[in-house]
C-alpha cells in the first residue's frame, strides 16, 4: 500500500498510458517515463514537485522567468484580457495592445531598432529575422545576398533556418540539408578555461569573418547571426572586443548583423539587452522567453527603421502586403497583455538593476567549485554560469546528467546538456539561495564516482 501511495504521489495522478502518449521535447523519454520528474506548482523562486518537495528553480524555467513564478500582476492581466478579447486576427486587422507593446519594446532596444515584428517563440523569431534579411536585400535590388553566417556552438531555435545557422551538431545531424549557411569558430578556447566573465583571449577569431567574406564575397552574404552570450551552447561569454569587431566587419562589407537575444534580452546579463551590455548596435534583435516571464509563448524581432522603410517604399498600392510573412499567433492579445505586465514588473521593481547586482555574487560562488573532481571548466556571464566536465569513459554525456539528477534529489533544478551543467537563477533570488544552490552543486560534483 505504501508503495502504491509513493507511486501515486510521484505521478501526480498521471497514468502510465498518459505518460507514454506524450512525446516530450529535448528529453530522454525512456528514462523520464520510468522515473518522472513532475512539477505541479510554482511560486517565486521555487517549484513544487508531485511528491510535495520544494525545488529551487536554478534556470528561471528555461531562461524565461527572471521575475519569479506566480506573479499575480501577470495572471490578472492575462485573465482580464481573456475575458475582454481572447483572440483576434493579426492579418489585416489589429488590437490595441500589440501597438502599445511594440512602441514600449522599442524603448528597451538600442537606438534605432524601433520597428517590432511579433512571433510566437524564439525559434520563430530566428527564422523571421533570416527571412527579413533575405527579403530586405531583394528589395534593394541585391537578390544574390542570400547566404548566412552563424557560429559553432550557437543556438537559434529548432526551425530549419535556425538549425542551419546554429552550430550545435546534435540539432543539425538528423535533419539533412537546411538553408545555405557557414560558421565562425566557437569562442570557447582552452586558454580561457576558468575565466571570470569575458575572457581576454579570442577577439582575433572575429577575423575569420573576413576570411568567409573573401571566400563567398559580400555580394552573396545576407547576414551574420550570433548570440551575444551563447547560452544553450554552454554559457559562453564573448571575448573582449569580439562582438565589436564583428560589427565593424559587417558594417564595412554591407552585411546585416542579427543578435539572437532570446536568452540575453530583458535582464539576463544585467542590462536590457546584450547589445547594451557590450556596446554594440546590430541591425536586428530577436527576443522571446523573458518577454512574458515565460507565462505565454511570444517572440519578436526588433528591426532598424531603415529595414522597415525598405519594405514600405515602392510597395505598390497601400492595401498590398509589404512582407508576406507572419503567424496565426503573432501579437496574440493575451501574450501582449502578459508582456506589458512583465515589463511593468521589470521596471517598477528595478529587476534589471537587481540582476546586475547578482553578477559578482554568482561569479564568486561558481568559481569556488574549481578544483573539484572532473571539473574541466567554469564560465560565467551576467547572471548565468556553467560548469563543464571531463567525459566519463565511453559516456561523454553522463556526468552532467548524474549531477543534475543528484541536484534534483537535493531540491534544485538545473540545466544539463552536452558536457555542461548551467545555472541561471531568477533575478529575485536572495544571496542565501545562491549559497544553497552552489553549495549543493559542489556537493553533487564531489559525490561523482
NUZA-310600 format. One record per residue (C-alpha): x, y, z; residue in one letter. Coordinates in steps of 0.1 Angstrom, whole numbers. Example, Ala and Ser with C-alpha at 12.3 -4.5 7.8 and 13.67 -1.06 7.14 Angstrom:
2
X,Y,Z,residuo
123,-45,78,A
137,-11,71,S
***
This chain:
449
X,Y,Z,residuo
0,0,0,X
28,24,9,X
45,17,-25,X
12,25,-43,X
9,58,-24,X
45,67,-33,X
39,59,-69,X
7,79,-70,X
24,110,-55,X
53,108,-79,X
30,106,-109,X
5,133,-97,X
-24,112,-109,X
-9,108,-144,X
-13,72,-157,X
14,53,-175,X
-7,54,-206,X
-8,92,-204,X
29,94,-198,X
35,72,-228,X
13,93,-250,X
34,125,-247,X
65,126,-269,X
85,150,-248,X
108,176,-264,X
145,176,-258,X
142,148,-233,X
153,113,-227,X
118,100,-229,X
127,64,-219,X
144,73,-187,X
119,100,-178,X
89,78,-181,X
105,52,-158,X
111,78,-131,X
91,110,-138,X
102,144,-125,X
68,162,-124,X
62,198,-114,X
28,207,-101,X
30,243,-89,X
54,272,-87,X
58,304,-66,X
86,329,-65,X
119,310,-69,X
105,275,-62,X
87,247,-80,X
66,222,-61,X
72,186,-72,X
45,160,-74,X
57,144,-42,X
54,178,-24,X
91,189,-23,X
102,225,-28,X
126,226,-58,X
147,258,-63,X
144,270,-99,X
180,272,-109,X
174,281,-145,X
145,305,-142,X
123,280,-160,X
141,278,-194,X
158,312,-191,X
123,326,-191,X
112,335,-156,X
136,361,-141,X
108,379,-122,X
98,347,-104,X
68,324,-106,X
32,330,-98,X
32,368,-104,X
-3,379,-97,X
2,410,-119,X
7,389,-150,X
-20,364,-141,X
-46,392,-135,X
-36,409,-168,X
-39,376,-187,X
-73,368,-171,X
-87,402,-179,X
-75,400,-215,X
-91,366,-220,X
-124,379,-207,X
-122,410,-229,X
-106,398,-261,X
-93,362,-261,X
-81,362,-298,X
-80,385,-327,X
-67,380,-362,X
-33,396,-367,X
-35,397,-405,X
-51,429,-419,X
-67,436,-385,X
-52,446,-352,X
-58,450,-315,X
-46,479,-293,X
-21,461,-270,X
1,450,-299,X
8,486,-309,X
12,497,-273,X
36,469,-267,X
56,474,-299,X
62,511,-290,X
72,502,-255,X
96,475,-266,X
113,499,-289,X
125,518,-258,X
141,486,-245,X
161,482,-276,X
193,501,-287,X
187,534,-305,X
172,529,-340,X
157,494,-335,X
122,508,-334,X
101,485,-356,X
88,453,-340,X
76,422,-357,X
59,397,-334,X
62,360,-335,X
52,331,-312,X
86,319,-300,X
123,324,-302,X
126,298,-330,X
100,318,-350,X
119,350,-343,X
151,335,-356,X
135,323,-388,X
117,356,-392,X
149,376,-389,X
165,354,-416,X
136,359,-440,X
136,396,-434,X
173,398,-441,X
170,380,-475,X
139,399,-485,X
155,432,-475,X
184,428,-499,X
160,417,-526,X
140,449,-521,X
172,468,-525,X
180,450,-558,X
207,428,-543,X
190,395,-545,X
222,375,-546,X
227,382,-509,X
212,350,-496,X
238,332,-475,X
241,334,-438,X
269,331,-413,X
264,317,-378,X
288,303,-352,X
298,269,-339,X
280,262,-306,X
254,288,-315,X
217,281,-309,X
190,298,-329,X
160,277,-322,X
148,245,-339,X
132,255,-372,X
150,249,-404,X
165,283,-407,X
176,283,-370,X
193,249,-371,X
210,259,-404,X
227,289,-389,X
230,273,-355,X
262,254,-345,X
251,226,-323,X
258,193,-341,X
231,173,-324,X
205,198,-336,X
216,195,-372,X
227,159,-378,X
193,143,-380,X
176,167,-405,X
196,169,-437,X
201,200,-457,X
189,233,-444,X
195,268,-458,X
229,278,-471,X
250,288,-441,X
286,289,-429,X
300,291,-395,X
326,310,-375,X
346,290,-349,X
333,289,-314,X
350,314,-290,X
353,286,-264,X
391,283,-262,X
412,261,-239,X
434,290,-229,X
403,307,-214,X
393,279,-190,X
382,292,-156,X
380,328,-168,X
357,351,-148,X
334,369,-171,X
346,380,-206,X
379,363,-215,X
409,383,-226,X
418,359,-254,X
398,353,-285,X
389,386,-302,X
411,375,-331,X
385,349,-340,X
364,377,-354,X
389,379,-383,X
375,346,-396,X
346,366,-408,X
369,384,-432,X
381,350,-445,X
345,339,-451,X
337,371,-469,X
367,367,-491,X
357,332,-499,X
320,338,-507,X
320,375,-514,X
299,401,-496,X
276,403,-526,X
263,368,-516,X
260,372,-478,X
228,385,-463,X
236,385,-426,X
256,373,-397,X
236,359,-367,X
251,355,-333,X
241,353,-296,X
259,379,-276,X
264,352,-250,X
259,317,-262,X
235,302,-236,X
224,269,-248,X
259,261,-261,X
271,262,-225,X
272,298,-212,X
300,311,-235,X
307,348,-230,X
323,367,-259,X
360,376,-257,X
367,412,-250,X
364,432,-283,X
350,402,-303,X
315,415,-309,X
327,450,-316,X
350,437,-343,X
322,415,-358,X
300,446,-360,X
328,466,-377,X
334,440,-403,X
297,436,-411,X
292,474,-415,X
323,477,-437,X
310,449,-461,X
273,458,-462,X
262,427,-443,X
234,427,-417,X
242,418,-381,X
215,399,-362,X
218,394,-324,X
198,365,-311,X
188,377,-277,X
162,351,-268,X
182,343,-237,X
200,376,-231,X
172,400,-236,X
154,417,-207,X
179,413,-179,X
199,381,-180,X
232,399,-185,X
222,427,-160,X
212,450,-189,X
181,454,-210,X
199,436,-239,X
232,420,-246,X
237,447,-272,X
236,473,-244,X
258,452,-222,X
285,450,-249,X
280,484,-265,X
271,470,-300,X
241,481,-321,X
231,453,-345,X
206,457,-373,X
180,432,-358,X
175,417,-324,X
155,385,-317,X
138,382,-284,X
114,358,-266,X
114,339,-232,X
116,367,-206,X
94,390,-227,X
63,374,-210,X
82,360,-180,X
76,326,-196,X
39,328,-189,X
27,326,-225,X
47,319,-257,X
58,351,-275,X
87,363,-296,X
97,393,-315,X
122,408,-340,X
133,444,-335,X
145,460,-367,X
162,492,-376,X
140,518,-391,X
158,516,-425,X
150,479,-428,X
113,486,-423,X
113,516,-446,X
128,495,-474,X
97,473,-474,X
73,503,-473,X
88,521,-503,X
78,512,-538,X
54,485,-524,X
25,490,-548,X
-10,500,-537,X
-11,508,-499,X
-35,479,-493,X
-10,454,-507,X
12,432,-484,X
47,446,-479,X
61,414,-463,X
42,381,-469,X
51,366,-436,X
35,361,-402,X
20,336,-378,X
-15,328,-365,X
-4,338,-331,X
17,369,-340,X
9,396,-315,X
-17,374,-297,X
-37,397,-274,X
-32,376,-243,X
5,373,-249,X
7,411,-254,X
-11,416,-220,X
14,392,-204,X
43,411,-219,X
31,445,-208,X
26,433,-173,X
61,417,-173,X
77,450,-185,X
58,468,-157,X
74,444,-131,X
109,446,-145,X
107,484,-144,X
88,490,-112,X
109,465,-92,X
141,475,-109,X
149,439,-117,X
174,447,-144,X
194,466,-118,X
189,438,-93,X
202,412,-117,X
232,434,-123,X
239,433,-86,X
238,395,-86,X
266,392,-112,X
296,393,-88,X
278,371,-63,X
272,344,-88,X
308,347,-102,X
323,343,-68,X
302,313,-59,X
305,293,-91,X
343,298,-93,X
348,283,-58,X
340,250,-75,X
373,250,-94,X
394,220,-84,X
365,196,-77,X
368,162,-94,X
362,160,-132,X
355,198,-135,X
372,209,-168,X
360,245,-170,X
338,271,-152,X
323,301,-170,X
300,330,-161,X
283,357,-180,X
258,381,-164,X
236,360,-141,X
243,328,-159,X
271,303,-150,X
282,269,-162,X
304,240,-151,X
318,217,-177,X
330,181,-170,X
356,157,-183,X
339,129,-202,X
333,97,-184,X
348,67,-202,X
326,57,-231,X
298,80,-220,X
307,117,-226,X
273,130,-216,X
270,110,-183,X
285,133,-157,X
263,164,-163,X
232,141,-162,X
244,125,-129,X
250,159,-113,X
216,172,-124,X
198,142,-111,X
216,145,-78,X
207,182,-76,X
170,173,-82,X
172,148,-53,X
185,176,-31,X
158,201,-42,X
174,220,-71,X
165,222,-108,X
195,229,-131,X
200,226,-168,X
222,198,-182,X
233,193,-218,X
264,182,-236,X
293,183,-211,X
278,211,-191,X
255,220,-162,X
241,255,-163,X
226,277,-136,X
207,310,-142,X
186,318,-112,X
157,342,-111,X
166,379,-108,X
147,379,-75,X
169,352,-59,X
184,360,-25,X
220,356,-16,X
213,327,8,X
196,309,-21,X
226,314,-42,X
247,300,-13,X
224,269,-12,X
224,261,-49,X
261,265,-55,X
269,246,-23,X
247,218,-33,X
263,218,-68,X
297,214,-51,X
284,185,-30,X
269,167,-60,X
302,171,-80,X
322,158,-51,X
300,127,-49,X
307,117,-85,X
325,84,-88,X
***
